[in-house]
Amino acid sequence: MAESLPRRHVGDSSDSIVEALVGSGGVIVEGVLSDDTVSRFNAELDEYLLAAEEGRQLVNPLIGAFFGAQTRHITGVAAKSRVFAEEVLCNPLLLAICDAILLPSCARYQLNIAHVLDRGPGSPQQFLHRDELVWSHFPRPHPEVQVASVIALENFSADNGATRVAPGSHRWPLERQPQPGELVPAEMAPGSAILYLGSTIHGGGPNTTENQRRRGMHMSYTLGWLRTEENHYLSTPPDIARTLPRQAQELLGYSAHDAIATGGGYLGTVDTRDPITLLETGEI
């Protein structure tokens, strides 16, 4: 029988949420985004989803199969949505959790990827995976390198394809795969989120409904010295990035990773200067 997914509320302490996340590999947090935030965010997304093509060609045919032919996909969200850049990306609770999980292994963390996945009826069970395996060359064991989330922008149910998580799988050997009874659907209301570690096995569930789409946002943060899945400097170029809050700019990678104080070096400079300063002065 599968372990249950712990549930917390946005009003609970970040320590309590981190404890549940580290213990089970995943935790559902209710109310991460308010109803008003979800409504305004969805309004900004609607035009992009209407224009999005199902099953569009991606970087590799296997990636297209991974997301599914019935999925409408929005990327580069920070350049398309002020609500995302100001209220979702910089959500204080999510950043407090990243502080606890990621900061022991870096001088600053950054957004890895943020994309909206609108999965239509007939979407099959997604290939089960660990998100951290995009960095497949890491030796094992290693500290957690990623905090990930799927935020419900509509109701998530077992029938319409709620993300399925294998609780405890962050402690499993790499070769072990979950049995069907070990997967738990993250059923939740709009604005709630399933948070999980990069080492936790999960995947989008099958959408067995006849006419329900399942709109959600997958967003993850990673160590500031790793290459990110999404190239934010191109998807949110300087002319747009300079209009965003400084915290958003930092999370998008426009600030150098400066580990001098802890005996390391610096990464990501421009003319040996911090690019976020050059962005502020208009030099880039």
C-alpha positions, 0 to 999 in steps of 0.5 A: 500500500502506498504511503500517503502524501502529507498535507500542509497549509500555506499558513503553516511554518516553513519548517513544518513544510520542509520536514514533511518534504524531506520526510516523504519526498513530496508534500501538498501545500494548500493555498500557496496562491490566493484565488485572486492570484490564480484568477489574474494569472490564468487571465494572462495565460489564456491568450497564450494557451489559445495560440499554443499547439498541442504536441508541437515539436520540441528540442528532441522527439523523445521530449515531445513524447514525454509531454504528450501529444494532447498537451498545450505548453507555455514557456518563458513565462516570466516574459509573458506574465507579470503575475508570475514574475512578481507573485509566483516566482518570488513566492515567499513560502517557496523561497523559504523552502529553497533556502532550507534545501538548496542554500547549504550547497550554493551561494544562491539558487535560481529558477531552473524552469517554469512552464505551464502544461495544459493536458487535454483529455486522452493524455496518457500516464507520463513517463515516471521520472526524477527531475534531477536526472537532467543532470545525469552526470552527478556522482551519487550520493549527492545533496538535493539539487532541486526543489520542484513544484506543480501548482494547480491552476484548475482543479486537480483530480485523479480523473483529469491527470493530477500529478502522481508521486511515489512518496519515499522514492527519494530514498530508493535505489536509482534502479527501483521503479514504483509499483502502481499501488505506490503512486499517489495522485496529488488531488488539490484545488486551484492555488495549491501545489505539490512540492517535491524533491528533484530525487522523487519519482513522479509523473503527470497522471492520465486524463481519462475525462471526456472534456476536462483539460488540466492546467498546471504550472511546473516550476523548479529551482536549482543550485546557482552553479548548475546549467538550467533547463530553460535559457532565461537570458533568451526567454526573458531577455535584458529589455524585459528583465530590467522591468522586473523586480530585482528578486526576479532578476536574481532568480532568472540568473541575472546575478553572479554566483559569488562564492568568494566568501566561502572559499569558492569563486565567481560564475556568470560575470560580464567584464568581471562585474555582476551583470545585475548591476550592469542591467540596472545601469543600462550597460547591458 
